[in-house]
Amino acid sequence: MNCKLLLLLLLLLTTAPVARAQSLTGSWQGVETDPGERRGYWPAELRLQQSKSGSLLGVLYQQDGDGAEVSVTFQVRGQRTATGLRLEHGRKLQETGQSLFSYWCSGSVVLSYDAAEEKLTGRAAYQPVGDCDIGNFTFYRVKLKSAPTVPAGAETTLRVSGRNVLWYADAEAQQPLASGNSFRTRLRQTTTFYLAQGYYPTAQSTRVPITIRVSGQPAPTATRPAPPELLAPLPVPLRRPSLASQLPATVRPQPASPALAATPTVLPTVLFRLGTARLLPEAFPALNQLAATLRTNPGLRVEVAGHTDRIGEPGKNQQLSEQRAAAVQKYLIRAGIAAGRINAVGYGDTRPLYPAPDERNRRVEVRAVE
């Protein structure tokens, strides 16, 4: 075979996977953990765009824990690989909370791309400054996975990627609609939804607009056609946790009042931010479902148990778990459930379900009691 032809063939074979690869531009939200530092974690926001040369340019924002008091923004440059992406830290664009003894690690990050989950996972190799050595990254991206066009007036289920997804009707996130990776709708006109991720959110987290177009005209009715509407989000079922589960529970049709058993049931969402007992908005659907169950079963009494992760001191975690259980108890009382039917307890960080750090350990369990 001609040598030039052979070289051309080899070049095509080695570059084909990257050329056909799906674009990685957009906003990715996730976290960095250090395998040698059990209690440390750094929520992160990665935003990428493609340059004229074909490489990827962007910024990487990170903060220390849930607070933005200590944070950094790096300029980054990326190059596609056969399996994902290689990132290189560039200059530091901004930093908050710096001191003489603090520093942010920089170097290169090699990430693998999972197209089905829109997920990037990989490891950083840092320049040897202080105790900088390696770090593990996990990112998720919100992306529409169902058809972008639906029949006008027909019930349709929209599906998206992402972790702990929250749906809003407005860009300011003042009108929550649903939580999960699917949402049932009936649209009569083109509609834009705004989606956020509850997976390690940061002060820089963005809401991703997803526009759904409609085709045709709604079926005629005897009365004047109603304005465009969204179906009410389906109730989020109470479920037992699965250790193999990596994605948040999707919204599926369930009976209005699922039965509670003596075995603890984990409410199907993270209810609190790290270090606080303040309920997150995405907790309300699960709590409303629990209140509906208690109203349907007036003789039912429950124990509400609060849990924390293992970040922080055990004594403070114990107090925090009790405050979280009390917050759920107060919510149910305001929803019309008698206080005597709800016993609130806390177990601190003594009963984790997942290896630390994992936000799913910040959970509330409910069980029926005599």
C-alpha positions as CSV (number, residue, x, y, z in Angstrom):
1,M,0.0,0.0,0.0
2,N,1.2,3.5,-0.8
3,C,2.8,5.0,2.3
4,K,0.9,8.3,1.9
5,L,-2.4,6.5,1.6
6,L,-1.6,4.4,4.7
7,L,-0.7,7.5,6.8
8,L,-4.0,9.2,5.6
9,L,-6.0,6.1,6.6
10,L,-4.3,6.0,10.1
11,L,-5.0,9.7,10.6
12,L,-8.7,9.2,9.8
13,L,-9.0,6.2,12.1
14,T,-7.5,8.0,15.0
15,T,-9.5,11.2,14.6
16,A,-12.9,9.7,13.7
17,P,-14.1,9.1,17.3
18,V,-13.4,12.7,18.2
19,A,-14.9,14.1,15.0
20,R,-18.1,12.3,15.5
21,A,-18.2,13.0,19.2
22,Q,-21.1,14.9,20.7
23,S,-20.4,18.6,21.6
24,L,-19.4,19.2,25.2
25,T,-20.1,22.9,25.3
26,G,-22.5,24.3,27.8
27,S,-22.8,24.4,31.6
28,W,-21.7,21.4,33.8
29,Q,-22.3,21.3,37.5
30,G,-20.6,19.0,40.0
31,V,-18.1,18.5,42.7
32,E,-14.4,17.8,43.3
33,T,-13.4,15.5,46.1
34,D,-10.0,14.6,47.4
35,P,-9.6,10.8,48.1
36,G,-7.0,11.6,50.8
37,E,-9.2,14.2,52.6
38,R,-12.4,12.5,53.7
39,R,-14.2,15.7,54.8
40,G,-13.2,18.0,52.0
41,Y,-15.3,18.7,48.9
42,W,-15.5,21.6,46.5
43,P,-18.7,22.2,44.4
44,A,-17.8,23.3,40.9
45,E,-19.3,24.9,37.8
46,L,-17.6,24.3,34.4
47,R,-18.7,26.3,31.4
48,L,-17.3,25.5,28.0
49,Q,-17.6,26.9,24.5
50,Q,-15.8,26.0,21.2
51,S,-13.2,28.2,19.7
52,K,-12.7,28.7,16.0
53,S,-9.8,26.3,16.1
54,G,-12.0,23.5,17.4
55,S,-10.6,23.5,20.9
56,L,-12.7,24.2,24.0
57,L,-12.4,27.4,26.0
58,G,-14.1,28.2,29.3
59,V,-14.1,28.9,33.0
60,L,-14.0,26.6,36.0
61,Y,-15.6,28.0,39.2
62,Q,-15.0,26.3,42.6
63,Q,-15.9,27.1,46.1
64,D,-15.0,25.6,49.4
65,G,-18.0,23.7,50.7
66,D,-21.5,25.2,50.4
67,G,-20.4,28.8,51.0
68,A,-19.1,31.2,48.4
69,E,-16.9,33.0,50.9
70,V,-13.8,31.1,49.7
71,S,-13.9,30.6,45.9
72,V,-11.9,30.7,42.7
73,T,-12.5,31.1,39.0
74,F,-9.9,29.7,36.6
75,Q,-9.7,30.1,32.8
76,V,-9.5,26.7,31.3
77,R,-8.7,25.2,27.9
78,G,-10.0,21.8,26.8
79,Q,-9.2,19.3,24.1
80,R,-11.4,16.5,23.1
81,T,-10.1,12.9,23.5
82,A,-11.4,9.6,22.2
83,T,-13.2,9.0,25.5
84,G,-14.0,12.5,26.7
85,L,-12.0,15.7,27.5
86,R,-8.7,16.9,28.8
87,L,-8.7,20.3,30.6
88,E,-5.8,22.5,31.4
89,H,-6.0,25.2,34.1
90,G,-5.0,28.7,32.8
91,R,-4.7,32.0,34.6
92,K,-6.7,32.7,37.8
93,L,-9.5,35.2,36.9
94,Q,-10.9,35.8,40.4
95,E,-10.5,34.6,44.0
96,T,-12.3,35.3,47.2
97,G,-11.3,34.6,50.8
98,Q,-7.6,34.2,50.0
99,S,-5.1,34.4,52.8
100,L,-1.3,33.9,53.3
101,F,-1.9,30.2,54.0
102,S,-4.5,29.4,51.4
103,Y,-4.1,28.3,47.8
104,W,-6.0,26.6,45.0
105,C,-4.5,23.7,43.1
106,S,-4.0,23.8,39.3
107,G,-2.8,21.4,36.7
108,S,-4.7,19.2,34.2
109,V,-8.0,17.2,34.4
110,V,-8.7,14.1,32.3
111,L,-12.5,13.4,32.1
112,S,-14.5,10.6,30.6
113,Y,-17.8,11.4,29.0
114,D,-21.0,9.4,29.4
115,A,-23.4,10.5,26.7
116,A,-26.4,8.6,28.2
117,E,-26.2,10.4,31.5
118,E,-24.5,13.6,30.2
119,K,-21.9,13.0,32.8
120,L,-18.2,13.8,33.0
121,T,-16.0,11.9,35.5
122,G,-12.2,12.0,36.0
123,R,-9.2,12.9,37.9
124,A,-7.0,15.9,38.2
125,A,-3.2,15.8,38.3
126,Y,-2.0,19.0,40.1
127,Q,1.3,20.8,40.2
128,P,3.1,20.0,43.4
129,V,2.3,23.0,45.5
130,G,1.6,22.4,49.2
131,D,-0.5,19.2,49.5
132,C,-1.8,19.4,45.9
133,D,-1.6,16.1,44.2
134,I,-4.9,14.6,42.8
135,G,-8.6,15.3,42.9
136,N,-11.7,13.5,41.6
137,F,-14.3,15.4,39.6
138,T,-17.9,14.6,38.7
139,F,-20.1,16.8,36.5
140,Y,-23.6,16.6,35.1
141,R,-25.2,18.6,32.3
142,V,-28.9,19.4,31.8
143,K,-29.9,18.4,28.2
144,L,-33.2,17.6,26.6
145,K,-33.5,13.8,25.9
146,S,-37.0,13.7,24.5
147,A,-38.4,15.2,21.3
148,P,-38.1,19.0,21.0
149,T,-41.5,19.2,19.3
150,V,-44.7,17.8,20.7
151,P,-48.3,17.7,19.5
152,A,-50.4,20.7,20.6
153,G,-52.7,20.0,23.4
154,A,-51.5,16.4,23.9
155,E,-50.2,15.0,27.2
156,T,-46.5,14.5,26.8
157,T,-43.7,13.5,29.1
158,L,-40.5,15.6,28.7
159,R,-37.2,13.9,29.7
160,V,-33.9,15.5,30.5
161,S,-30.5,14.6,31.8
162,G,-29.0,16.1,35.0
163,R,-28.8,15.3,38.7
164,N,-31.6,16.4,41.1
165,V,-33.3,18.5,38.4
166,L,-35.7,21.3,39.3
167,W,-38.2,22.7,36.7
168,Y,-39.3,26.3,36.7
169,A,-41.6,28.3,34.5
170,D,-39.5,31.5,34.8
171,A,-35.8,32.4,34.6
172,E,-35.9,33.9,38.1
173,A,-37.0,30.5,39.5
174,Q,-40.0,32.0,41.3
175,Q,-42.5,29.6,39.8
176,P,-41.4,26.0,40.5
177,L,-43.2,23.3,38.5
178,A,-41.6,19.9,39.3
179,S,-38.5,17.9,40.2
180,G,-36.9,15.0,38.6
181,N,-35.7,13.9,35.1
182,S,-39.2,13.8,33.6
183,F,-42.2,16.1,33.6
184,R,-45.7,15.5,32.2
185,T,-47.1,18.5,30.3
186,R,-49.9,19.5,28.0
187,L,-48.7,22.4,25.8
188,R,-50.8,24.6,23.4
189,Q,-47.9,26.8,22.4
190,T,-44.2,26.9,22.3
191,T,-42.9,27.0,25.9
192,T,-39.5,27.6,27.5
193,F,-38.8,25.9,30.9
194,Y,-35.8,26.8,33.1
195,L,-34.0,23.9,34.7
196,A,-31.6,23.9,37.6
197,Q,-29.6,21.1,39.3
198,G,-29.7,20.5,43.0
199,Y,-26.5,18.5,42.8
200,Y,-23.8,20.5,44.7
201,P,-25.2,23.9,43.6
202,T,-22.8,26.9,43.8
203,A,-23.2,30.6,43.8
204,Q,-22.5,30.5,40.0
205,S,-25.0,27.8,39.2
206,T,-27.1,28.6,36.1
207,R,-30.7,27.8,35.0
208,V,-30.7,26.1,31.6
209,P,-33.5,27.1,29.2
210,I,-35.2,24.2,27.4
211,T,-37.7,25.3,24.7
212,I,-40.4,22.9,23.6
213,R,-42.2,23.6,20.3
214,V,-45.7,22.5,19.4
215,S,-47.0,21.2,16.1
216,G,-50.5,21.3,14.8
217,Q,-53.6,22.7,16.6
218,P,-55.3,21.5,19.8
219,A,-58.4,19.4,19.2
220,P,-61.5,21.5,19.1
221,T,-63.8,21.6,22.1
222,A,-67.4,22.7,22.7
223,T,-66.2,25.8,24.6
224,R,-63.6,28.4,23.8
225,P,-60.0,26.9,23.9
226,A,-58.3,27.2,27.2
227,P,-55.0,29.2,27.3
228,P,-51.7,27.3,27.3
229,E,-51.4,25.2,30.5
230,L,-49.1,22.8,32.3
231,L,-50.4,19.8,34.0
232,A,-49.7,19.8,37.8
233,P,-46.5,17.8,38.5
234,L,-47.2,14.2,39.6
235,P,-46.6,13.5,43.2
236,V,-43.1,12.2,44.0
237,P,-43.4,8.7,45.6
238,L,-41.9,7.8,48.9
239,R,-39.3,5.1,48.3
240,R,-36.6,3.1,49.8
241,P,-33.1,4.1,48.7
242,S,-31.1,2.0,46.3
243,L,-27.3,1.9,46.9
244,A,-26.8,1.4,43.2
245,S,-28.9,4.4,42.2
246,Q,-26.8,7.2,40.7
247,L,-29.6,9.4,39.3
248,P,-32.3,11.3,41.1
249,A,-35.8,9.8,41.3
250,T,-37.9,10.7,38.3
251,V,-41.5,11.9,38.6
252,R,-43.8,8.9,38.0
253,P,-47.5,8.3,38.5
254,Q,-48.2,6.9,42.0
255,P,-51.2,6.4,44.2
256,A,-52.2,9.6,46.1
257,S,-51.5,8.1,49.5
258,P,-48.7,5.4,49.6
259,A,-48.6,3.3,52.7
260,L,-45.9,3.9,55.3
261,A,-44.4,0.9,57.0
262,A,-42.5,0.3,60.2
263,T,-39.3,0.1,58.1
264,P,-37.9,3.6,57.6
265,T,-38.6,5.2,54.2
266,V,-36.3,7.8,52.9
267,L,-37.9,11.0,51.5
268,P,-36.9,11.0,47.9
269,T,-34.8,14.1,47.7
270,V,-32.1,16.0,49.6
271,L,-34.1,18.4,51.9
272,F,-31.3,20.6,53.3
273,R,-28.1,22.4,52.3
274,L,-24.9,21.4,54.0
275,G,-24.8,22.6,57.6
276,T,-28.3,24.0,57.8
277,A,-31.8,22.9,58.9
278,R,-33.6,25.2,56.4
279,L,-35.8,23.3,54.0
280,L,-35.0,23.5,50.3
281,P,-37.8,24.3,47.8
282,E,-37.3,21.0,46.1
283,A,-38.3,19.3,49.4
284,F,-41.9,20.6,49.3
285,P,-43.4,18.0,46.9
286,A,-42.2,15.1,49.0
287,L,-43.4,16.8,52.2
288,N,-46.8,17.6,50.7
289,Q,-47.1,14.0,49.7
290,L,-46.3,12.8,53.2
291,A,-48.9,15.2,54.6
292,A,-51.5,13.9,52.2
293,T,-50.7,10.3,53.3
294,L,-51.2,11.3,57.0
295,R,-54.4,13.1,56.2
296,T,-55.8,10.0,54.4
297,N,-54.8,7.8,57.3
298,P,-55.9,9.7,60.4
299,G,-54.9,6.9,62.8
300,L,-51.3,6.8,61.5
301,R,-48.5,8.0,63.7
302,V,-44.9,8.5,62.4
303,E,-41.3,8.9,63.5
304,V,-39.4,11.5,61.5
305,A,-35.6,10.9,61.8
306,G,-33.0,13.4,60.8
307,H,-29.5,12.4,59.5
308,T,-26.4,14.3,58.5
309,D,-23.2,13.4,56.5
310,R,-19.9,13.1,58.2
311,I,-18.6,16.6,57.4
312,G,-18.1,18.5,60.7
313,E,-18.0,17.6,64.3
314,P,-20.1,14.7,65.6
315,G,-21.7,16.8,68.4
316,K,-22.8,19.5,66.0
317,N,-24.0,16.9,63.5
318,Q,-26.2,15.4,66.2
319,Q,-27.8,18.8,67.0
320,L,-28.2,19.5,63.3
321,S,-30.0,16.2,62.7
322,E,-32.5,17.0,65.5
323,Q,-33.1,20.4,64.0
324,R,-33.8,18.9,60.6
325,A,-36.3,16.4,62.0
326,A,-38.0,19.3,63.9
327,A,-38.1,21.3,60.6
328,V,-40.0,18.5,58.9
329,Q,-42.3,18.1,61.9
330,K,-43.1,21.9,61.9
331,Y,-43.9,21.7,58.2
332,L,-46.3,18.8,58.7
333,I,-48.0,20.6,61.6
334,R,-48.5,23.7,59.4
335,A,-50.0,21.4,56.8
336,G,-52.7,20.4,59.3
337,I,-51.2,17.3,60.9
338,A,-51.6,17.0,64.7
339,A,-48.3,17.4,66.6
340,G,-49.0,14.3,68.7
341,R,-48.9,12.2,65.6
342,I,-45.3,13.1,64.7
343,N,-42.2,12.2,66.8
344,A,-39.0,13.9,65.7
345,V,-35.6,12.4,66.5
346,G,-32.0,12.9,65.3
347,Y,-29.2,10.4,64.7
348,G,-26.4,12.7,63.7
349,D,-23.8,11.2,61.3
350,T,-24.0,7.7,62.9
351,R,-26.1,6.0,60.1
352,P,-24.7,7.0,56.7
353,L,-26.1,5.2,53.7
354,Y,-23.4,6.3,51.2
355,P,-19.6,6.8,51.4
356,A,-18.7,10.4,52.4
357,P,-19.0,13.0,51.0
358,D,-22.4,12.3,49.5
359,E,-25.3,14.8,49.9
360,R,-27.8,11.9,50.0
361,N,-26.7,11.3,53.6
362,R,-28.4,14.6,54.5
363,R,-31.7,12.8,54.6
364,V,-34.9,12.4,56.5
365,E,-36.4,9.0,57.1
366,V,-40.1,8.4,58.1
367,R,-41.6,5.2,59.6
368,A,-44.9,4.3,61.0
369,V,-45.0,3.8,64.8
370,E,-47.5,2.3,67.2
